[in-house]
Amino acid sequence: MELFNLRPADGSKHSNNFRKGRGHGSGNGKTAGKGHKGQKARSGAKRPGFEGGQMPLYRRIPKRGFTNRNSKEIVGINIERLERFEEGSTVSVETLIEAGIVKNPKDGVKILGRGELTKKLNVQANAFSESAKAKIESLGGTAEVV
């Protein structure tokens, strides 16, 4: 038995296009799975989040600030982390992931200028700080925005 072999027991699930309320022979006639009377048996039952007239949780919690839906989450990498690459190699986002420096690049990778670099590298990233770009180019490398 493997995880991919697991499936529900035969007869325990109905298809999504199951027709409720179509007679006793269907096994779901008369009350159509809604039981007898009560609010949940009626049409127009309460909406999700309704708490019986009590102030709902989503309105009790204070709302603060603003979230910009267009903002990007950029991962910052300092230039000292690039020291592990060999002289003259090309450093891209993919090679940073393979080396374990970046786990999840999210919306992009920015190279920052903290630390020292002693090797000539061709670096390809989404953004560079001015100091990082200057350090890379002073050693004869290139800082290419992808």
Backbone torsions as a table, in degrees:
resi	resn	phi	psi	omega
1	MET	NA	127.1	178.2
2	GLU	-121.3	163.9	-179.1
3	LEU	-59.6	-36.4	-178.0
4	PHE	-73.9	-11.0	176.9
5	ASN	-86.8	-14.0	-175.3
6	LEU	-68.8	134.3	174.9
7	ARG	-154.8	158.9	-178.7
8	PRO	-62.8	153.0	178.4
9	ALA	-62.6	148.4	179.9
10	ASP	-59.0	132.2	178.4
11	GLY	85.9	-4.6	-177.1
12	SER	-86.9	-13.4	-179.8
13	LYS	-124.3	145.6	174.7
14	HIS	-105.1	155.2	177.3
15	SER	-73.4	163.2	-178.2
16	ASN	-69.2	-22.9	-178.6
17	ASN	-95.8	29.1	179.4
18	PHE	-65.3	132.4	-176.0
19	ARG	-96.0	104.9	-179.3
20	LYS	-80.4	152.8	174.0
21	GLY	68.7	35.8	-179.2
22	ARG	-119.6	44.0	172.9
23	GLY	99.5	160.6	-177.3
24	HIS	-63.5	-33.7	-177.2
25	GLY	-62.9	-23.2	-179.1
26	SER	-77.6	-14.1	-177.7
27	GLY	82.9	0.3	179.0
28	ASN	-145.0	47.7	-179.9
29	GLY	-93.7	-162.4	179.1
30	LYS	48.8	-93.0	-175.9
31	THR	-86.6	-3.1	175.0
32	ALA	56.6	40.6	175.2
33	GLY	78.9	8.2	-178.1
34	LYS	-101.0	0.3	179.8
35	GLY	74.3	-159.9	-176.9
36	HIS	-109.9	122.6	173.5
37	LYS	52.2	-168.2	179.6
38	GLY	86.8	165.2	-174.0
39	GLN	-60.1	-39.2	-176.3
40	LYS	-75.5	-11.6	177.8
41	ALA	-87.4	-15.9	-175.9
42	ARG	-84.0	159.4	171.5
43	SER	-75.5	153.3	-178.8
44	GLY	70.6	38.4	179.0
45	ALA	-63.8	165.5	-173.4
46	LYS	-55.3	150.9	-179.1
47	ARG	-80.5	159.4	176.8
48	PRO	-61.2	136.2	-179.4
49	GLY	92.8	-7.7	179.1
50	PHE	-75.3	132.2	-175.7
51	GLU	-118.4	39.2	174.1
52	GLY	68.9	28.6	178.9
53	GLY	98.2	-21.3	174.0
54	GLN	-65.8	149.1	179.4
55	MET	-60.5	119.7	-174.3
56	PRO	-65.6	155.7	-176.0
57	LEU	-57.8	-41.0	-176.8
58	TYR	-68.0	-14.4	175.2
59	ARG	-101.4	-18.1	178.9
60	ARG	-78.3	-29.2	-176.0
61	ILE	-79.3	132.3	-178.6
62	PRO	-67.0	143.7	177.8
63	LYS	-103.1	130.6	-179.5
64	ARG	-134.9	144.3	169.4
65	GLY	76.5	-160.5	-172.3
66	PHE	-148.9	137.8	175.8
67	THR	-116.4	117.5	179.9
68	ASN	-78.8	120.2	-176.9
69	ARG	-75.8	-12.3	180.0
70	ASN	-98.8	2.2	-177.5
71	SER	-71.6	152.3	179.7
72	LYS	-114.5	144.6	178.7
73	GLU	-102.4	103.7	-176.7
74	ILE	-98.3	134.7	178.3
75	VAL	-91.0	126.0	-179.8
76	GLY	-95.0	132.4	177.8
77	ILE	-125.1	127.0	178.0
78	ASN	-77.9	152.4	-173.6
79	ILE	-64.9	-25.8	179.6
80	GLU	-65.1	-22.6	179.1
81	ARG	-73.7	-17.4	-179.0
82	LEU	-82.4	-3.8	-176.9
83	GLU	-64.3	-22.9	-177.5
84	ARG	-73.8	-15.6	179.8
85	PHE	-79.6	154.1	-177.7
86	GLU	-75.3	156.6	179.3
87	GLU	-57.3	131.4	175.4
88	GLY	79.5	2.1	-178.0
89	SER	-80.5	162.0	177.2
90	THR	-97.5	126.7	-178.7
91	VAL	-108.9	116.6	177.1
92	SER	-121.8	178.7	178.8
93	VAL	-61.4	-38.0	-179.8
94	GLU	-64.3	-42.1	179.6
95	THR	-69.7	-30.4	175.8
96	LEU	-66.7	-37.1	178.0
97	ILE	-68.6	-43.9	179.8
98	GLU	-62.4	-36.9	-179.4
99	ALA	-77.3	-9.2	178.6
100	GLY	83.7	9.5	178.9
101	ILE	-75.2	-39.1	178.1
102	VAL	-117.0	130.7	177.8
103	LYS	-93.9	-47.4	-178.3
104	ASN	-134.1	106.0	-175.7
105	PRO	-69.5	-9.4	179.4
106	LYS	49.6	-113.5	-176.8
107	ASP	-98.6	1.6	179.0
108	GLY	152.8	170.0	-179.4
109	VAL	-124.3	131.5	177.1
110	LYS	-115.9	133.2	177.9
111	ILE	-91.5	124.4	-178.4
112	LEU	-105.2	164.7	-167.6
113	GLY	-96.1	8.4	-178.0
114	ARG	-73.3	136.6	177.7
115	GLY	96.6	-176.3	-177.5
116	GLU	-119.5	151.9	176.6
117	LEU	-125.4	133.5	-176.8
118	THR	-117.3	2.6	-175.7
119	LYS	-121.1	150.2	174.8
120	LYS	-81.0	118.7	-178.5
121	LEU	-131.0	148.6	171.2
122	ASN	-102.0	105.8	-172.1
123	VAL	-104.6	128.9	176.5
124	GLN	-118.2	115.5	-179.2
125	ALA	-144.4	175.4	-178.6
126	ASN	-78.4	-25.5	-180.0
127	ALA	-160.0	157.6	178.2
128	PHE	-135.7	145.1	168.9
129	SER	-80.6	160.6	-178.0
130	GLU	-60.7	-42.7	-177.7
131	SER	-67.6	-37.1	179.1
132	ALA	-66.5	-42.1	179.6
133	LYS	-62.6	-42.0	179.8
134	ALA	-64.6	-40.9	-179.4
135	LYS	-66.7	-40.8	-179.5
136	ILE	-66.8	-44.8	-176.9
137	GLU	-75.3	-23.9	178.1
138	SER	-68.3	-24.8	179.0
139	LEU	-92.6	3.4	178.7
140	GLY	92.7	5.3	178.9
141	GLY	-86.3	179.9	178.0
142	THR	-123.5	143.5	176.3
143	ALA	-115.8	100.4	-174.6
144	GLU	-105.2	126.2	177.7
145	VAL	-83.2	124.7	-178.0
146	VAL	-95.3	NA	NA
